Amino acid sequence: MKQLIIKCPACTKKHDYYQSKPWSPFCSERCQLIDLGAWASEEHRIKGESVSLSDTSSDKSPDDQLLQ
Ligand SMILES: [Zn+2]
């Protein structure tokens, strides 16, 4: 069985890369979300670049319904 022990970038805990595949290189979904949250915060802000995390503009805006 393959094994590759890596360190989680979020909590620095050592874990098996293949076992945590959906979230790799993180050890768990929790740590992945923590890192994504860190990205959104000022800590990891990329200079001169705007990052949109999620595009949920498919929904109708409430303003459209008010006009009808
Ligand atoms: Zn972790």
N, CA, C, O and the ligand as a Tripos MOL2 file, in Angstrom:
@<TRIPOS>MOLECULE
protein
  273   271    69     0     0
PROTEIN
NO_CHARGES

@<TRIPOS>ATOM
      1 N           0.8360   -1.1980    0.0000 N.3       1 MET1
      2 CA          0.0000    0.0000    0.0000 C.3       1 MET1
      3 C           0.8770    1.2560    0.0000 C.2       1 MET1
      4 O           1.8470    1.3800    0.7480 O.2       1 MET1
      5 N           0.4900    2.1540   -0.8580 N.am      2 LYS2
      6 CA          1.2570    3.3910   -0.9760 C.3       2 LYS2
      7 C           1.0850    4.2630    0.2610 C.2       2 LYS2
      8 O           0.0110    4.3230    0.8590 O.2       2 LYS2
      9 N           2.1460    4.9200    0.6180 N.am      3 GLN3
     10 CA          2.0740    5.8570    1.7250 C.3       3 GLN3
     11 C           2.9860    7.0380    1.4660 C.2       3 GLN3
     12 O           4.1350    6.8790    1.0530 O.2       3 GLN3
     13 N           2.4700    8.1940    1.7080 N.am      4 LEU4
     14 CA          3.2830    9.3840    1.5500 C.3       4 LEU4
     15 C           2.9180   10.3440    2.6780 C.2       4 LEU4
     16 O           1.8530   10.9620    2.6790 O.2       4 LEU4
     17 N           3.8180   10.4470    3.6200 N.am      5 ILE5
     18 CA          3.5320   11.2960    4.7770 C.3       5 ILE5
     19 C           3.9290   12.7330    4.4650 C.2       5 ILE5
     20 O           5.0850   13.0410    4.1750 O.2       5 ILE5
     21 N           2.9340   13.5900    4.5350 N.am      6 ILE6
     22 CA          3.2000   15.0120    4.3110 C.3       6 ILE6
     23 C           2.6710   15.8200    5.4860 C.2       6 ILE6
     24 O           1.9400   15.3110    6.3350 O.2       6 ILE6
     25 N           3.0490   17.0610    5.5150 N.am      7 LYS7
     26 CA          2.6260   17.9360    6.6000 C.3       7 LYS7
     27 C           1.4930   18.8210    6.1160 C.2       7 LYS7
     28 O           1.5630   19.4180    5.0420 O.2       7 LYS7
     29 N           0.4550   18.8930    6.9220 N.am      8 CYS8
     30 CA         -0.6900   19.7330    6.5720 C.3       8 CYS8
     31 C          -0.2880   21.2100    6.6430 C.2       8 CYS8
     32 O           0.2480   21.6570    7.6570 O.2       8 CYS8
     33 N          -0.5460   21.9680    5.5700 N.am      9 PRO9
     34 CA         -0.1700   23.3820    5.5550 C.3       9 PRO9
     35 C          -0.9420   24.2140    6.5830 C.2       9 PRO9
     36 O          -0.4860   25.2790    6.9990 O.2       9 PRO9
     37 N          -2.1110   23.7200    6.9850 N.am     10 ALA10
     38 CA         -2.9440   24.4990    7.8990 C.3      10 ALA10
     39 C          -2.5850   24.2340    9.3550 C.2      10 ALA10
     40 O          -2.3660   25.1730   10.1210 O.2      10 ALA10
     41 N          -2.5230   22.9610    9.7440 N.am     11 CYS11
     42 CA         -2.2900   22.6480   11.1550 C.3      11 CYS11
     43 C          -0.9280   22.0150   11.3860 C.2      11 CYS11
     44 O          -0.5750   21.7100   12.5250 O.2      11 CYS11
     45 N          -0.1550   21.8140   10.3200 N.am     12 THR12
     46 CA          1.1970   21.2540   10.3650 C.3      12 THR12
     47 C           1.2280   19.8520   10.9640 C.2      12 THR12
     48 O           2.2750   19.3890   11.4170 O.2      12 THR12
     49 N           0.0890   19.1840   10.9640 N.am     13 LYS13
     50 CA          0.0440   17.8130   11.4440 C.3      13 LYS13
     51 C           0.4700   16.8800   10.3130 C.2      13 LYS13
     52 O           0.1080   17.0890    9.1550 O.2      13 LYS13
     53 N           1.2350   15.8610   10.6550 N.am     14 LYS14
     54 CA          1.6560   14.9070    9.6380 C.3      14 LYS14
     55 C           0.5320   13.9240    9.3420 C.2      14 LYS14
     56 O          -0.1310   13.4250   10.2510 O.2      14 LYS14
     57 N           0.3330   13.6590    8.0720 N.am     15 HIS15
     58 CA         -0.7490   12.7540    7.6860 C.3      15 HIS15
     59 C          -0.4020   12.0740    6.3790 C.2      15 HIS15
     60 O           0.5550   12.4530    5.7030 O.2      15 HIS15
     61 N          -1.1820   11.0690    6.0290 N.am     16 ASP16
     62 CA         -0.9470   10.3130    4.8030 C.3      16 ASP16
     63 C          -1.6110   11.0240    3.6230 C.2      16 ASP16
     64 O          -2.8220   11.2440    3.6090 O.2      16 ASP16
     65 N          -0.8050   11.3660    2.6620 N.am     17 TYR17
     66 CA         -1.2910   12.0910    1.4900 C.3      17 TYR17
     67 C          -2.4070   11.3300    0.7840 C.2      17 TYR17
     68 O          -3.3930   11.9330    0.3620 O.2      17 TYR17
     69 N          -2.2650   10.0170    0.6510 N.am     18 TYR18
     70 CA         -3.2350    9.2350   -0.1070 C.3      18 TYR18
     71 C          -4.5420    9.0490    0.6470 C.2      18 TYR18
     72 O          -5.6050    8.9210    0.0390 O.2      18 TYR18
     73 N          -4.4630    9.0340    1.9680 N.am     19 GLN19
     74 CA         -5.6930    8.8580    2.7390 C.3      19 GLN19
     75 C          -6.5120   10.1400    2.7950 C.2      19 GLN19
     76 O          -7.7340   10.1000    2.9330 O.2      19 GLN19
     77 N          -5.8470   11.2500    2.6900 N.am     20 SER20
     78 CA         -6.5540   12.5250    2.7680 C.3      20 SER20
     79 C          -6.7180   13.1440    1.3930 C.2      20 SER20
     80 O          -6.7560   14.3640    1.2360 O.2      20 SER20
     81 N          -6.8130   12.2740    0.4070 N.am     21 LYS21
     82 CA         -6.7870   12.7190   -0.9850 C.3      21 LYS21
     83 C          -7.7730   13.8490   -1.3390 C.2      21 LYS21
     84 O          -7.3790   14.8190   -1.9870 O.2      21 LYS21
     85 N          -9.0320   13.7400   -0.9290 N.am     22 PRO22
     86 CA         -9.9610   14.7980   -1.3580 C.3      22 PRO22
     87 C          -9.5230   16.1840   -0.8940 C.2      22 PRO22
     88 O          -9.8700   17.1950   -1.5040 O.2      22 PRO22
     89 N          -8.7600   16.2130    0.1900 N.am     23 TRP23
     90 CA         -8.3990   17.5090    0.7600 C.3      23 TRP23
     91 C          -6.9030   17.8020    0.6580 C.2      23 TRP23
     92 O          -6.4290   18.8400    1.1220 O.2      23 TRP23
     93 N          -6.1720   16.8770    0.0470 N.am     24 SER24
     94 CA         -4.7300   17.0520    0.0100 C.3      24 SER24
     95 C          -4.3610   18.3820   -0.6530 C.2      24 SER24
     96 O          -5.0340   18.7940   -1.5980 O.2      24 SER24
     97 N          -3.3380   19.0480   -0.1960 N.am     25 PRO25
     98 CA         -2.3480   18.5630    0.7820 C.3      25 PRO25
     99 C          -2.7700   18.7520    2.2340 C.2      25 PRO25
    100 O          -1.9440   18.6420    3.1400 O.2      25 PRO25
    101 N          -4.0370   19.0340    2.4570 N.am     26 PHE26
    102 CA         -4.4890   19.2140    3.8340 C.3      26 PHE26
    103 C          -4.8820   17.8730    4.4280 C.2      26 PHE26
    104 O          -5.1340   16.9160    3.6950 O.2      26 PHE26
    105 N          -4.9360   17.7980    5.7690 N.am     27 CYS27
    106 CA         -5.2160   16.5280    6.4300 C.3      27 CYS27
    107 C          -6.7160   16.2810    6.4900 C.2      27 CYS27
    108 O          -7.1460   15.1390    6.6540 O.2      27 CYS27
    109 N          -7.5100   17.3230    6.3600 N.am     28 SER28
    110 CA         -8.9560   17.1500    6.4530 C.3      28 SER28
    111 C          -9.6720   18.3040    5.7640 C.2      28 SER28
    112 O          -9.0690   19.3200    5.4170 O.2      28 SER28
    113 N         -10.9640   18.1180    5.5780 N.am     29 GLU29
    114 CA        -11.7550   19.1810    4.9490 C.3      29 GLU29
    115 C         -11.6990   20.4500    5.7900 C.2      29 GLU29
    116 O         -11.6700   21.5670    5.2730 O.2      29 GLU29
    117 N         -11.6840   20.2410    7.1050 N.am     30 ARG30
    118 CA        -11.6410   21.3580    8.0340 C.3      30 ARG30
    119 C         -10.4270   22.2520    7.7750 C.2      30 ARG30
    120 O         -10.5330   23.4770    7.7140 O.2      30 ARG30
    121 N          -9.2800   21.6050    7.6260 N.am     31 CYS31
    122 CA         -8.0540   22.3680    7.4110 C.3      31 CYS31
    123 C          -8.0720   23.0550    6.0510 C.2      31 CYS31
    124 O          -7.5330   24.1510    5.8940 O.2      31 CYS31
    125 N          -8.6910   22.4070    5.0750 N.am     32 GLN32
    126 CA         -8.7940   23.0240    3.7620 C.3      32 GLN32
    127 C          -9.6260   24.3060    3.8380 C.2      32 GLN32
    128 O          -9.2970   25.3200    3.2220 O.2      32 GLN32
    129 N         -10.7020   24.2320    4.6030 N.am     33 LEU33
    130 CA        -11.5720   25.3940    4.7490 C.3      33 LEU33
    131 C         -10.8620   26.4930    5.5180 C.2      33 LEU33
    132 O         -11.0270   27.6760    5.2210 O.2      33 LEU33
    133 N         -10.0770   26.1010    6.5000 N.am     34 ILE34
    134 CA         -9.3080   27.0820    7.2640 C.3      34 ILE34
    135 C          -8.3850   27.8420    6.3330 C.2      34 ILE34
    136 O          -8.2670   29.0650    6.4150 O.2      34 ILE34
    137 N          -7.7330   27.1070    5.4480 N.am     35 ASP35
    138 CA         -6.7950   27.7460    4.5410 C.3      35 ASP35
    139 C          -7.5190   28.6420    3.5430 C.2      35 ASP35
    140 O          -7.0300   29.7230    3.2130 O.2      35 ASP35
    141 N          -8.6630   28.2110    3.0680 N.am     36 LEU36
    142 CA         -9.4430   29.0400    2.1500 C.3      36 LEU36
    143 C          -9.8910   30.3150    2.8440 C.2      36 LEU36
    144 O          -9.9280   31.3890    2.2450 O.2      36 LEU36
    145 N         -10.2320   30.1740    4.1210 N.am     37 GLY37
    146 CA        -10.6220   31.3350    4.9060 C.3      37 GLY37
    147 C          -9.4650   32.2930    5.0660 C.2      37 GLY37
    148 O          -9.6420   33.5110    5.0240 O.2      37 GLY37
    149 N          -8.2850   31.7430    5.2490 N.am     38 ALA38
    150 CA         -7.0980   32.5730    5.3860 C.3      38 ALA38
    151 C          -6.8310   33.3290    4.1050 C.2      38 ALA38
    152 O          -6.3870   34.4770    4.1290 O.2      38 ALA38
    153 N          -7.0990   32.6910    3.0020 N.am     39 TRP39
    154 CA         -6.9330   33.3350    1.7000 C.3      39 TRP39
    155 C          -7.8360   34.5450    1.5760 C.2      39 TRP39
    156 O          -7.4440   35.5840    1.0460 O.2      39 TRP39
    157 N          -9.0540   34.3920    2.0750 N.am     40 ALA40
    158 CA        -10.0220   35.4770    1.9630 C.3      40 ALA40
    159 C          -9.6580   36.6420    2.8670 C.2      40 ALA40
    160 O         -10.0110   37.7880    2.5880 O.2      40 ALA40
    161 N          -8.9680   36.3520    3.9280 N.am     41 SER41
    162 CA         -8.5940   37.4040    4.8560 C.3      41 SER41
    163 C          -7.3640   38.1560    4.3650 C.2      41 SER41
    164 O          -6.8170   37.8600    3.3030 O.2      41 SER41
    165 N          -6.9530   39.1070    5.1370 N.am     42 GLU42
    166 CA         -5.8650   39.9800    4.6990 C.3      42 GLU42
    167 C          -4.5100   39.2840    4.6910 C.2      42 GLU42
    168 O          -3.5810   39.7340    4.0220 O.2      42 GLU42
    169 N          -4.3990   38.1920    5.4310 N.am     43 GLU43
    170 CA         -3.1020   37.5420    5.5890 C.3      43 GLU43
    171 C          -2.4860   37.1490    4.2560 C.2      43 GLU43
    172 O          -1.2880   37.3220    4.0350 O.2      43 GLU43
    173 N          -3.3190   36.6200    3.3750 N.am     44 HIS44
    174 CA         -2.7890   36.0970    2.1180 C.3      44 HIS44
    175 C          -3.1800   36.9680    0.9270 C.2      44 HIS44
    176 O          -3.2780   36.4770   -0.1980 O.2      44 HIS44
    177 N          -3.3920   38.2000    1.1620 N.am     45 ARG45
    178 CA         -3.8570   39.0650    0.0840 C.3      45 ARG45
    179 C          -2.7870   39.1960   -0.9970 C.2      45 ARG45
    180 O          -1.6150   39.4490   -0.7190 O.2      45 ARG45
    181 N          -3.2290   39.0170   -2.2260 N.am     46 ILE46
    182 CA         -2.2930   39.1550   -3.3360 C.3      46 ILE46
    183 C          -2.3150   40.6050   -3.8110 C.2      46 ILE46
    184 O          -3.3690   41.1680   -4.1090 O.2      46 ILE46
    185 N          -1.1310   41.1850   -3.8720 N.am     47 LYS47
    186 CA         -1.0620   42.5960   -4.2380 C.3      47 LYS47
    187 C          -1.3850   42.7900   -5.7200 C.2      47 LYS47
    188 O          -0.8810   42.0750   -6.5860 O.2      47 LYS47
    189 N          -2.2370   43.7770   -5.9830 N.am     48 GLY48
    190 CA         -2.5540   44.1150   -7.3630 C.3      48 GLY48
    191 C          -3.4410   43.1080   -8.0590 C.2      48 GLY48
    192 O          -3.5360   43.1040   -9.2860 O.2      48 GLY48
    193 N          -4.0820   42.2650   -7.2990 N.am     49 GLU49
    194 CA         -4.9320   41.2680   -7.9230 C.3      49 GLU49
    195 C          -6.2000   41.0970   -7.0930 C.2      49 GLU49
    196 O          -6.1320   40.9110   -5.8780 O.2      49 GLU49
    197 N          -7.3380   41.1610   -7.7410 N.am     50 SER50
    198 CA         -8.5800   40.9690   -7.0080 C.3      50 SER50
    199 C          -9.0620   39.5430   -7.2070 C.2      50 SER50
    200 O          -9.0840   39.0240   -8.3230 O.2      50 SER50
    201 N          -9.4500   38.9200   -6.0970 N.am     51 VAL51
    202 CA         -9.8590   37.5230   -6.1570 C.3      51 VAL51
    203 C         -11.3240   37.3970   -5.7650 C.2      51 VAL51
    204 O         -11.7290   37.8050   -4.6760 O.2      51 VAL51
    205 N         -12.0970   36.8320   -6.6600 N.am     52 SER52
    206 CA        -13.4920   36.5750   -6.3100 C.3      52 SER52
    207 C         -13.6290   35.1160   -5.9180 C.2      52 SER52
    208 O         -13.3330   34.2190   -6.7080 O.2      52 SER52
    209 N         -14.0760   34.8870   -4.7010 N.am     53 LEU53
    210 CA        -14.1160   33.5280   -4.1780 C.3      53 LEU53
    211 C         -15.2300   32.7070   -4.7910 C.2      53 LEU53
    212 O         -15.0260   31.5510   -5.1630 O.2      53 LEU53
    213 N         -16.4240   33.3060   -4.9000 N.am     54 SER54
    214 CA        -17.5410   32.5270   -5.4210 C.3      54 SER54
    215 C         -18.4260   33.4060   -6.2900 C.2      54 SER54
    216 O         -18.6910   34.5660   -5.9720 O.2      54 SER54
    217 N         -18.8690   32.8310   -7.3760 N.am     55 ASP55
    218 CA        -19.7400   33.5740   -8.2700 C.3      55 ASP55
    219 C         -21.1400   32.9700   -8.2040 C.2      55 ASP55
    220 O         -21.4190   31.9460   -8.8280 O.2      55 ASP55
    221 N         -22.0050   33.6130   -7.4460 N.am     56 THR56
    222 CA        -23.3670   33.1000   -7.2930 C.3      56 THR56
    223 C         -24.3520   34.0990   -7.8730 C.2      56 THR56
    224 O         -25.3800   34.3990   -7.2640 O.2      56 THR56
    225 N         -24.0340   34.6090   -9.0460 N.am     57 SER57
    226 CA        -24.8890   35.6190   -9.6560 C.3      57 SER57
    227 C         -25.9870   35.0000  -10.5120 C.2      57 SER57
    228 O         -26.6710   35.7080  -11.2500 O.2      57 SER57
    229 N         -26.1590   33.6820  -10.4200 N.am     58 SER58
    230 CA        -27.1810   33.0230  -11.2250 C.3      58 SER58
    231 C         -28.5850   33.2760  -10.6700 C.2      58 SER58
    232 O         -29.5790   33.1580  -11.3850 O.2      58 SER58
    233 N         -28.6460   33.6250   -9.3890 N.am     59 ASP59
    234 CA        -29.9500   33.8820   -8.7830 C.3      59 ASP59
    235 C         -30.4970   35.2290   -9.2460 C.2      59 ASP59
    236 O         -29.7530   36.1680   -9.5300 O.2      59 ASP59
    237 N         -31.8180   35.2850   -9.3100 N.am     60 LYS60
    238 CA        -32.4520   36.5590   -9.6350 C.3      60 LYS60
    239 C         -32.2980   37.5090   -8.4590 C.2      60 LYS60
    240 O         -32.4630   37.1130   -7.3060 O.2      60 LYS60
    241 N         -31.9920   38.7220   -8.7460 N.am     61 SER61
    242 CA        -31.8470   39.6850   -7.6700 C.3      61 SER61
    243 C         -33.2340   40.1210   -7.1950 C.2      61 SER61
    244 O         -34.1840   40.1530   -7.9780 O.2      61 SER61
    245 N         -33.3420   40.4510   -5.9180 N.am     62 PRO62
    246 CA        -34.6500   40.8690   -5.3590 C.3      62 PRO62
    247 C         -35.2030   42.1120   -6.0590 C.2      62 PRO62
    248 O         -36.4150   42.3250   -6.0930 O.2      62 PRO62
    249 N         -34.3220   42.9170   -6.6060 N.am     63 ASP63
    250 CA        -34.7650   44.1380   -7.2700 C.3      63 ASP63
    251 C         -35.6330   43.8410   -8.4980 C.2      63 ASP63
    252 O         -36.5810   44.5700   -8.7860 O.2      63 ASP63
    253 N         -35.3020   42.7750   -9.2110 N.am     64 ASP64
    254 CA        -36.0730   42.4150  -10.4030 C.3      64 ASP64
    255 C         -37.5280   42.1270  -10.0530 C.2      64 ASP64
    256 O         -38.4400   42.5070  -10.7870 O.2      64 ASP64
    257 N         -37.7340   41.4580   -8.9360 N.am     65 GLN65
    258 CA        -39.0980   41.0910   -8.5470 C.3      65 GLN65
    259 C         -39.8930   42.3060   -8.1160 C.2      65 GLN65
    260 O         -41.1060   42.3620   -8.3220 O.2      65 GLN65
    261 N         -39.2210   43.2790   -7.5190 N.am     66 LEU66
    262 CA        -39.9040   44.4790   -7.0670 C.3      66 LEU66
    263 C         -40.4020   45.3010   -8.2500 C.2      66 LEU66
    264 O         -41.4140   45.9920   -8.1310 O.2      66 LEU66
    265 N         -39.7290   45.2430   -9.3600 N.am     67 LEU67
    266 CA        -40.0790   46.0540  -10.5120 C.3      67 LEU67
    267 C         -41.3060   45.5120  -11.2520 C.2      67 LEU67
    268 O         -41.9580   46.2460  -11.9940 O.2      67 LEU67
    269 N         -41.6150   44.2450  -11.0520 N.am     68 GLN68
    270 CA        -42.7230   43.6530  -11.8020 C.3      68 GLN68
    271 C         -44.0920   43.9580  -11.2160 C.2      68 GLN68
    272 O         -45.1070   43.5170  -11.7550 O.2      68 GLN68
    273 ZN         -4.5750   19.8100    9.1050 Zn       69 ZN69
@<TRIPOS>BOND
     1     1     2 1
     2     2     3 1
     3     3     4 2
     4     3     5 am
     5     5     6 1
     6     6     7 1
     7     7     8 2
     8     7     9 am
     9     9    10 1
    10    10    11 1
    11    11    12 2
    12    11    13 am
    13    13    14 1
    14    14    15 1
    15    15    16 2
    16    15    17 am
    17    17    18 1
    18    18    19 1
    19    19    20 2
    20    19    21 am
    21    21    22 1
    22    22    23 1
    23    23    24 2
    24    23    25 am
    25    25    26 1
    26    26    27 1
    27    27    28 2
    28    27    29 am
    29    29    30 1
    30    30    31 1
    31    31    32 2
    32    31    33 am
    33    33    34 1
    34    34    35 1
    35    35    36 2
    36    35    37 am
    37    37    38 1
    38    38    39 1
    39    39    40 2
    40    39    41 am
    41    41    42 1
    42    42    43 1
    43    43    44 2
    44    43    45 am
    45    45    46 1
    46    46    47 1
    47    47    48 2
    48    47    49 am
    49    49    50 1
    50    50    51 1
    51    51    52 2
    52    51    53 am
    53    53    54 1
    54    54    55 1
    55    55    56 2
    56    55    57 am
    57    57    58 1
    58    58    59 1
    59    59    60 2
    60    59    61 am
    61    61    62 1
    62    62    63 1
    63    63    64 2
    64    63    65 am
    65    65    66 1
    66    66    67 1
    67    67    68 2
    68    67    69 am
    69    69    70 1
    70    70    71 1
    71    71    72 2
    72    71    73 am
    73    73    74 1
    74    74    75 1
    75    75    76 2
    76    75    77 am
    77    77    78 1
    78    78    79 1
    79    79    80 2
    80    79    81 am
    81    81    82 1
    82    82    83 1
    83    83    84 2
    84    83    85 am
    85    85    86 1
    86    86    87 1
    87    87    88 2
    88    87    89 am
    89    89    90 1
    90    90    91 1
    91    91    92 2
    92    91    93 am
    93    93    94 1
    94    94    95 1
    95    95    96 2
    96    95    97 am
    97    97    98 1
    98    98    99 1
    99    99   100 2
   100    99   101 am
   101   101   102 1
   102   102   103 1
   103   103   104 2
   104   103   105 am
   105   105   106 1
   106   106   107 1
   107   107   108 2
   108   107   109 am
   109   109   110 1
   110   110   111 1
   111   111   112 2
   112   111   113 am
   113   113   114 1
   114   114   115 1
   115   115   116 2
   116   115   117 am
   117   117   118 1
   118   118   119 1
   119   119   120 2
   120   119   121 am
   121   121   122 1
   122   122   123 1
   123   123   124 2
   124   123   125 am
   125   125   126 1
   126   126   127 1
   127   127   128 2
   128   127   129 am
   129   129   130 1
   130   130   131 1
   131   131   132 2
   132   131   133 am
   133   133   134 1
   134   134   135 1
   135   135   136 2
   136   135   137 am
   137   137   138 1
   138   138   139 1
   139   139   140 2
   140   139   141 am
   141   141   142 1
   142   142   143 1
   143   143   144 2
   144   143   145 am
   145   145   146 1
   146   146   147 1
   147   147   148 2
   148   147   149 am
   149   149   150 1
   150   150   151 1
   151   151   152 2
   152   151   153 am
   153   153   154 1
   154   154   155 1
   155   155   156 2
   156   155   157 am
   157   157   158 1
   158   158   159 1
   159   159   160 2
   160   159   161 am
   161   161   162 1
   162   162   163 1
   163   163   164 2
   164   163   165 am
   165   165   166 1
   166   166   167 1
   167   167   168 2
   168   167   169 am
   169   169   170 1
   170   170   171 1
   171   171   172 2
   172   171   173 am
   173   173   174 1
   174   174   175 1
   175   175   176 2
   176   175   177 am
   177   177   178 1
   178   178   179 1
   179   179   180 2
   180   179   181 am
   181   181   182 1
   182   182   183 1
   183   183   184 2
   184   183   185 am
   185   185   186 1
   186   186   187 1
   187   187   188 2
   188   187   189 am
   189   189   190 1
   190   190   191 1
   191   191   192 2
   192   191   193 am
   193   193   194 1
   194   194   195 1
   195   195   196 2
   196   195   197 am
   197   197   198 1
   198   198   199 1
   199   199   200 2
   200   199   201 am
   201   201   202 1
   202   202   203 1
   203   203   204 2
   204   203   205 am
   205   205   206 1
   206   206   207 1
   207   207   208 2
   208   207   209 am
   209   209   210 1
   210   210   211 1
   211   211   212 2
   212   211   213 am
   213   213   214 1
   214   214   215 1
   215   215   216 2
   216   215   217 am
   217   217   218 1
   218   218   219 1
   219   219   220 2
   220   219   221 am
   221   221   222 1
   222   222   223 1
   223   223   224 2
   224   223   225 am
   225   225   226 1
   226   226   227 1
   227   227   228 2
   228   227   229 am
   229   229   230 1
   230   230   231 1
   231   231   232 2
   232   231   233 am
   233   233   234 1
   234   234   235 1
   235   235   236 2
   236   235   237 am
   237   237   238 1
   238   238   239 1
   239   239   240 2
   240   239   241 am
   241   241   242 1
   242   242   243 1
   243   243   244 2
   244   243   245 am
   245   245   246 1
   246   246   247 1
   247   247   248 2
   248   247   249 am
   249   249   250 1
   250   250   251 1
   251   251   252 2
   252   251   253 am
   253   253   254 1
   254   254   255 1
   255   255   256 2
   256   255   257 am
   257   257   258 1
   258   258   259 1
   259   259   260 2
   260   259   261 am
   261   261   262 1
   262   262   263 1
   263   263   264 2
   264   263   265 am
   265   265   266 1
   266   266   267 1
   267   267   268 2
   268   267   269 am
   269   269   270 1
   270   270   271 1
   271   271   272 2
@<TRIPOS>SUBSTRUCTURE
     1 MET1         2 RESIDUE 1 A MET
     2 LYS2         6 RESIDUE 1 A LYS
     3 GLN3        10 RESIDUE 1 A GLN
     4 LEU4        14 RESIDUE 1 A LEU
     5 ILE5        18 RESIDUE 1 A ILE
     6 ILE6        22 RESIDUE 1 A ILE
     7 LYS7        26 RESIDUE 1 A LYS
     8 CYS8        30 RESIDUE 1 A CYS
     9 PRO9        34 RESIDUE 1 A PRO
    10 ALA10       38 RESIDUE 1 A ALA
    11 CYS11       42 RESIDUE 1 A CYS
    12 THR12       46 RESIDUE 1 A THR
    13 LYS13       50 RESIDUE 1 A LYS
    14 LYS14       54 RESIDUE 1 A LYS
    15 HIS15       58 RESIDUE 1 A HIS
    16 ASP16       62 RESIDUE 1 A ASP
    17 TYR17       66 RESIDUE 1 A TYR
    18 TYR18       70 RESIDUE 1 A TYR
    19 GLN19       74 RESIDUE 1 A GLN
    20 SER20       78 RESIDUE 1 A SER
    21 LYS21       82 RESIDUE 1 A LYS
    22 PRO22       86 RESIDUE 1 A PRO
    23 TRP23       90 RESIDUE 1 A TRP
    24 SER24       94 RESIDUE 1 A SER
    25 PRO25       98 RESIDUE 1 A PRO
    26 PHE26      102 RESIDUE 1 A PHE
    27 CYS27      106 RESIDUE 1 A CYS
    28 SER28      110 RESIDUE 1 A SER
    29 GLU29      114 RESIDUE 1 A GLU
    30 ARG30      118 RESIDUE 1 A ARG
    31 CYS31      122 RESIDUE 1 A CYS
    32 GLN32      126 RESIDUE 1 A GLN
    33 LEU33      130 RESIDUE 1 A LEU
    34 ILE34      134 RESIDUE 1 A ILE
    35 ASP35      138 RESIDUE 1 A ASP
    36 LEU36      142 RESIDUE 1 A LEU
    37 GLY37      146 RESIDUE 1 A GLY
    38 ALA38      150 RESIDUE 1 A ALA
    39 TRP39      154 RESIDUE 1 A TRP
    40 ALA40      158 RESIDUE 1 A ALA
    41 SER41      162 RESIDUE 1 A SER
    42 GLU42      166 RESIDUE 1 A GLU
    43 GLU43      170 RESIDUE 1 A GLU
    44 HIS44      174 RESIDUE 1 A HIS
    45 ARG45      178 RESIDUE 1 A ARG
    46 ILE46      182 RESIDUE 1 A ILE
    47 LYS47      186 RESIDUE 1 A LYS
    48 GLY48      190 RESIDUE 1 A GLY
    49 GLU49      194 RESIDUE 1 A GLU
    50 SER50      198 RESIDUE 1 A SER
    51 VAL51      202 RESIDUE 1 A VAL
    52 SER52      206 RESIDUE 1 A SER
    53 LEU53      210 RESIDUE 1 A LEU
    54 SER54      214 RESIDUE 1 A SER
    55 ASP55      218 RESIDUE 1 A ASP
    56 THR56      222 RESIDUE 1 A THR
    57 SER57      226 RESIDUE 1 A SER
    58 SER58      230 RESIDUE 1 A SER
    59 ASP59      234 RESIDUE 1 A ASP
    60 LYS60      238 RESIDUE 1 A LYS
    61 SER61      242 RESIDUE 1 A SER
    62 PRO62      246 RESIDUE 1 A PRO
    63 ASP63      250 RESIDUE 1 A ASP
    64 ASP64      254 RESIDUE 1 A ASP
    65 GLN65      258 RESIDUE 1 A GLN
    66 LEU66      262 RESIDUE 1 A LEU
    67 LEU67      266 RESIDUE 1 A LEU
    68 GLN68      270 RESIDUE 1 A GLN
    69 ZN69       273 GROUP 0 **** ****
